[in-house]
Amino acid sequence: MKRKLPNLLGAILRDYFTDHLPRLRGISPHTIHSYRDSLVLLLRFLSARSKRPVAELDLKDLDPPGILTFLSYLEQERKNGAATRNVRLSAIHALFRFVASRNPEHLDLAQRVLGIPFKRAPQRAIDYLEYEEIESILKAIDRTNLQGTRDYALLATMFNTGARVQEIADLRACDLQLTKPFQVKLFGKGKKERYCPLWPQTAAVLRAFATERNLDLRSEVCVFLNHHDQPLTRFGIRYILARCLARASRDVPNLRKKRLHPHSMRHSTAVALLKSGNDLSTIAHYLGHANPTTTNRYAKVDLEMKRRAIARVKPVPRQSRTPWSRDATILDWLESL
């Protein structure tokens, strides 16, 4: 009887997720969860495609044809965009870089998988709201109950700091400094922490919310909780923002064309800082951008800045000052412009 070889894929995944990512590379739990979700989707797809249990899949089953079919499945059946497809592929690439270093006998397979290219994603226009629109949304929140107080404090803090949604979800009471100088400590990507100043108005809102919640500002409990007294998730925050926008849209018709989600709130902060005269380098540090080129796109979104820029340019005259002459060559005419 032929002896069955041990399953290499299971051993690789165990070492990758329990030792390599958290201990050797120090990857954040959020990134590990993202990698996990991508690989779970891939394994389930390959299992259904081959009509074999996931436990019977081995490393050789994760070959380029199977992965390319999986990527097509994401776009065609799950209706994922190119950006989501690229995120899934990035997780697969990360696994096979580990395979190449851990199991060099499978270097050929790893190189072929790593050769699968990312797809160019269309560049969408940045969603953002003007300062006056954010004010309208805040004014529409009913602050006579704890939920409304929380929603108001949540939106005010997000707009003040331009924080990422996970940074807000992870915000602890001890990260708030509500005495002068008012500031908040945020933990961003790559385990980087930064301080953001708070407007006195935002500090007062947070102070009132902490008092209403009996929140000990020395504790490590999360600031923003749901109605089950559990920390808000990214999806919970997205839901709250959409609900606040829908409420404000009843009185402000222009808001019906807008989208308010966690990243559009962050974009709104960036555009407001830009309109206030701050340079892009300052905004990059404020938002916690590791690469300043990420911030440069905000210079493209403000239509009013574009209008002022074009107004400074002398318009091209409708007719040449020098009339066309039969004897003049085209070079003479061009030089006369």
C-alpha positions as CSV (number, residue, x, y, z in Angstrom):
1,M,0.0,0.0,0.0
2,K,1.4,3.4,-1.0
3,R,2.1,5.6,1.9
4,K,0.2,8.9,1.9
5,L,2.5,11.9,2.0
6,P,1.8,14.6,4.7
7,N,-0.2,17.6,3.6
8,L,2.3,20.4,3.0
9,L,-0.2,23.1,2.6
10,G,-1.6,22.7,6.1
11,A,1.9,22.9,7.7
12,I,2.7,26.0,5.6
13,L,-0.5,27.8,6.6
14,R,0.0,27.0,10.3
15,D,3.6,28.3,10.4
16,Y,2.7,31.3,8.2
17,F,-0.2,32.5,10.4
18,T,1.0,31.5,13.9
19,D,4.7,32.3,13.6
20,H,5.9,34.1,10.5
21,L,3.4,36.9,10.3
22,P,2.8,37.8,14.0
23,R,6.2,36.9,15.5
24,L,8.9,37.3,12.8
25,R,7.3,40.1,10.8
26,G,5.2,41.8,13.5
27,I,2.2,42.2,11.2
28,S,-0.8,43.8,12.7
29,P,-3.9,41.6,13.5
30,H,-6.0,43.6,11.0
31,T,-3.6,42.7,8.2
32,I,-3.4,39.1,9.3
33,H,-7.2,38.9,9.3
34,S,-7.3,40.4,5.8
35,Y,-4.7,37.8,4.5
36,R,-6.7,35.0,6.3
37,D,-10.0,36.1,4.7
38,S,-8.4,36.1,1.2
39,L,-6.9,32.7,1.6
40,V,-10.1,31.2,3.0
41,L,-12.0,32.5,-0.1
42,L,-9.4,30.9,-2.3
43,L,-9.4,27.5,-0.5
44,R,-13.2,27.3,-0.5
45,F,-13.3,28.2,-4.2
46,L,-10.7,25.5,-5.1
47,S,-12.4,23.0,-2.9
48,A,-15.8,23.5,-4.7
49,R,-14.0,23.6,-8.1
50,S,-12.2,20.3,-7.5
51,K,-15.1,18.7,-5.5
52,R,-12.7,17.8,-2.7
53,P,-12.7,18.9,0.9
54,V,-10.4,21.7,1.9
55,A,-8.5,19.3,4.1
56,E,-7.5,17.3,1.0
57,L,-6.1,20.3,-0.9
58,D,-2.3,20.6,-1.1
59,L,0.2,23.2,-2.2
60,K,0.2,22.0,-5.8
61,D,-3.5,22.8,-6.0
62,L,-2.7,26.5,-5.6
63,D,-1.3,26.7,-9.1
64,P,-1.5,29.8,-11.5
65,P,-4.4,28.4,-13.6
66,G,-6.5,27.8,-10.4
67,I,-5.6,31.2,-9.0
68,L,-6.4,33.0,-12.2
69,T,-9.8,31.3,-12.3
70,F,-10.4,32.4,-8.7
71,L,-9.6,36.0,-9.6
72,S,-12.0,35.8,-12.5
73,Y,-14.7,34.4,-10.2
74,L,-14.2,37.3,-7.8
75,E,-14.9,39.8,-10.6
76,Q,-17.6,38.0,-12.5
77,E,-19.6,36.3,-9.9
78,R,-18.9,38.2,-6.7
79,K,-18.9,41.5,-8.6
80,N,-15.7,42.6,-6.9
81,G,-13.8,45.5,-8.5
82,A,-10.2,45.5,-9.7
83,A,-9.1,47.0,-6.4
84,T,-10.6,44.2,-4.3
85,R,-9.2,41.6,-6.8
86,N,-5.7,43.2,-6.2
87,V,-6.1,43.0,-2.5
88,R,-6.8,39.2,-2.7
89,L,-3.9,38.7,-5.1
90,S,-1.6,40.6,-2.8
91,A,-2.4,38.2,0.1
92,I,-1.7,35.2,-2.2
93,H,1.6,36.8,-3.3
94,A,2.6,37.3,0.3
95,L,1.9,33.6,1.1
96,F,4.0,32.4,-1.9
97,R,6.9,34.7,-0.9
98,F,6.9,32.8,2.3
99,V,6.7,29.5,0.4
100,A,9.7,30.4,-1.7
101,S,11.9,31.1,1.4
102,R,10.6,28.1,3.5
103,N,10.3,25.4,0.8
104,P,12.8,26.2,-2.0
105,E,12.0,22.9,-3.7
106,H,8.7,24.6,-4.7
107,L,10.5,27.8,-5.9
108,D,9.2,27.2,-9.5
109,L,5.6,27.2,-8.4
110,A,6.1,30.2,-6.2
111,Q,7.7,32.2,-9.0
112,R,4.9,31.4,-11.4
113,V,2.3,32.5,-8.8
114,L,4.3,35.7,-8.1
115,G,4.3,36.4,-11.8
116,I,0.5,36.8,-11.8
117,P,0.1,40.6,-12.4
118,F,-2.1,43.1,-10.6
119,K,-4.9,44.6,-12.7
120,R,-4.9,48.3,-13.3
121,A,-7.8,49.7,-11.3
122,P,-9.8,52.7,-12.6
123,Q,-9.1,55.9,-10.6
124,R,-12.4,57.1,-9.2
125,A,-13.0,60.8,-8.2
126,I,-12.5,61.4,-4.5
127,D,-15.7,61.6,-2.5
128,Y,-15.7,64.5,0.0
129,L,-18.1,66.9,1.6
130,E,-17.6,70.6,2.0
131,Y,-17.2,72.1,5.5
132,E,-20.8,73.5,5.4
133,E,-22.2,70.1,4.5
134,I,-20.5,68.5,7.4
135,E,-22.0,71.2,9.6
136,S,-25.4,70.5,8.3
137,I,-25.1,66.8,9.0
138,L,-23.9,67.5,12.6
139,K,-26.8,69.9,13.2
140,A,-29.3,67.3,12.1
141,I,-28.3,64.8,14.8
142,D,-30.7,64.5,17.7
143,R,-28.5,65.0,20.8
144,T,-31.3,64.5,23.4
145,N,-30.3,60.8,23.9
146,L,-27.1,58.8,24.4
147,Q,-27.1,57.4,20.9
148,G,-27.3,60.9,19.4
149,T,-24.6,62.2,21.7
150,R,-22.4,59.3,20.6
151,D,-23.1,59.9,16.9
152,Y,-22.3,63.6,17.2
153,A,-19.1,63.0,19.1
154,L,-18.1,60.3,16.6
155,L,-18.6,62.5,13.5
156,A,-17.0,65.5,15.1
157,T,-13.9,63.5,16.1
158,M,-13.6,61.9,12.7
159,F,-13.8,65.3,10.9
160,N,-11.4,66.9,13.4
161,T,-8.7,64.2,13.1
162,G,-9.2,62.8,9.6
163,A,-8.7,59.4,11.3
164,R,-9.0,56.1,9.5
165,V,-12.1,54.1,10.5
166,Q,-10.1,51.5,12.3
167,E,-8.2,54.2,14.2
168,I,-11.6,55.5,15.4
169,A,-12.9,52.0,16.2
170,D,-9.8,51.3,18.3
171,L,-9.8,54.7,20.1
172,R,-9.5,54.2,23.9
173,A,-10.5,56.6,26.7
174,C,-6.8,56.9,27.8
175,D,-5.9,58.1,24.3
176,L,-7.9,61.3,24.8
177,Q,-6.4,64.4,26.4
178,L,-9.3,66.7,27.1
179,T,-7.4,69.3,29.0
180,K,-5.1,71.9,27.3
181,P,-3.4,71.1,25.0
182,F,-6.4,69.2,23.6
183,Q,-5.2,66.2,21.6
184,V,-5.9,62.6,20.8
185,K,-3.5,59.7,20.2
186,L,-4.2,57.5,17.2
187,F,-2.7,54.1,16.2
188,G,-2.4,53.8,12.4
189,K,-1.1,51.5,9.8
190,G,2.1,49.6,10.6
191,K,1.6,50.1,14.3
192,K,2.5,53.8,13.9
193,E,1.1,56.2,16.4
194,R,0.5,59.9,16.0
195,Y,-1.0,62.8,17.9
196,C,-3.7,65.0,16.4
197,P,-4.8,68.3,18.0
198,L,-8.4,68.7,18.9
199,W,-10.4,71.9,18.5
200,P,-11.7,73.2,21.8
201,Q,-15.3,72.6,20.5
202,T,-14.5,68.9,19.8
203,A,-12.8,68.5,23.2
204,A,-15.9,69.9,24.9
205,V,-18.2,67.5,22.9
206,L,-16.0,64.6,23.9
207,R,-15.9,65.7,27.5
208,A,-19.7,65.9,27.7
209,F,-20.0,62.5,26.0
210,A,-17.5,61.0,28.5
211,T,-19.5,62.5,31.4
212,E,-22.8,61.1,30.1
213,R,-21.2,57.7,29.6
214,N,-19.4,57.8,33.0
215,L,-16.2,57.2,31.0
216,D,-12.9,57.0,33.0
217,L,-10.4,58.8,30.8
218,R,-7.6,56.8,32.4
219,S,-9.1,53.4,31.4
220,E,-8.4,51.4,28.2
221,V,-12.0,50.9,27.3
222,C,-13.1,51.9,23.8
223,V,-14.7,55.3,23.5
224,F,-17.4,54.5,21.0
225,L,-19.6,51.5,21.7
226,N,-22.7,50.0,20.1
227,H,-26.1,49.4,21.8
228,H,-24.7,46.0,23.0
229,D,-21.9,47.9,24.8
230,Q,-19.4,46.4,22.4
231,P,-16.8,48.5,20.5
232,L,-18.1,49.8,17.2
233,T,-16.8,47.9,14.2
234,R,-15.9,49.5,10.8
235,F,-19.2,48.4,9.4
236,G,-21.1,49.9,12.4
237,I,-19.4,53.2,11.9
238,R,-20.2,53.1,8.2
239,Y,-23.9,52.4,9.1
240,I,-24.0,55.4,11.5
241,L,-22.5,57.8,8.9
242,A,-25.1,56.7,6.3
243,R,-27.9,57.1,8.8
244,C,-26.8,60.6,9.7
245,L,-26.5,61.6,6.1
246,A,-30.0,60.3,5.3
247,R,-31.4,62.3,8.2
248,A,-29.7,65.5,7.1
249,S,-30.8,65.0,3.5
250,R,-34.4,65.6,4.4
251,D,-33.7,69.3,5.1
252,V,-30.7,69.7,2.7
253,P,-31.6,68.4,-0.7
254,N,-28.0,68.8,-2.0
255,L,-26.8,66.1,0.4
256,R,-29.0,63.5,-1.4
257,K,-26.3,63.3,-4.2
258,K,-23.5,62.8,-1.7
259,R,-22.0,59.7,-0.1
260,L,-20.8,59.8,3.5
261,H,-18.6,56.9,4.5
262,P,-15.6,56.6,6.7
263,H,-13.0,57.5,4.0
264,S,-15.1,60.3,2.5
265,M,-15.0,61.9,6.0
266,R,-11.2,61.5,6.0
267,H,-11.1,63.1,2.5
268,S,-13.3,65.9,3.7
269,T,-10.8,66.7,6.5
270,A,-8.0,66.7,4.0
271,V,-9.8,69.1,1.6
272,A,-10.8,71.4,4.5
273,L,-7.1,71.6,5.6
274,L,-6.0,72.3,2.0
275,K,-8.6,75.1,1.6
276,S,-7.4,76.6,4.9
277,G,-4.0,77.2,3.4
278,N,-2.1,74.2,4.8
279,D,0.6,72.7,2.6
280,L,0.5,69.1,1.4
281,S,3.4,68.0,3.6
282,T,1.6,69.2,6.8
283,I,-1.6,67.4,5.7
284,A,0.4,64.2,5.0
285,H,1.7,64.2,8.6
286,Y,-1.7,65.1,9.9
287,L,-3.4,62.2,8.2
288,G,-0.6,59.7,8.9
289,H,0.4,59.1,5.2
290,A,3.6,57.2,5.0
291,N,4.1,58.3,1.4
292,P,3.5,62.1,0.7
293,T,2.5,61.3,-2.9
294,T,-0.7,59.8,-1.5
295,T,-1.6,63.3,-0.3
296,N,-0.9,65.0,-3.7
297,R,-4.3,63.7,-5.1
298,Y,-6.1,66.2,-2.8
299,A,-4.7,69.0,-4.9
300,K,-6.7,67.7,-7.8
301,V,-10.1,67.6,-6.1
302,D,-10.9,71.1,-5.1
303,L,-12.8,72.7,-8.0
304,E,-12.7,76.2,-6.4
305,M,-8.9,76.0,-6.4
306,K,-8.9,74.9,-10.0
307,R,-11.2,77.9,-10.9
308,R,-8.8,80.3,-9.1
309,A,-5.9,78.7,-11.0
310,I,-7.5,79.1,-14.4
311,A,-8.5,82.7,-13.6
312,R,-4.9,83.6,-13.2
313,V,-4.1,82.4,-16.7
314,K,-4.3,84.9,-19.5
315,P,-6.9,83.5,-21.9
316,V,-5.9,82.8,-25.5
317,P,-7.4,85.5,-27.8
318,R,-10.1,84.4,-30.2
319,Q,-8.3,86.1,-33.1
320,S,-4.6,86.6,-33.8
321,R,-3.4,90.2,-33.3
322,T,-1.5,89.7,-36.6
323,P,-3.8,89.0,-39.6
324,W,-3.0,86.2,-41.9
325,S,-1.2,87.4,-45.0
326,R,-0.8,85.7,-48.3
327,D,2.9,86.4,-48.4
328,A,3.5,85.3,-44.8
329,T,4.7,81.8,-44.1
330,I,3.2,79.7,-41.3
331,L,6.4,80.2,-39.3
332,D,6.1,83.9,-39.6
333,W,2.6,83.8,-38.4
334,L,3.4,81.5,-35.5
335,E,6.2,83.8,-34.4
336,S,3.9,86.8,-34.5
337,L,1.5,85.3,-31.9
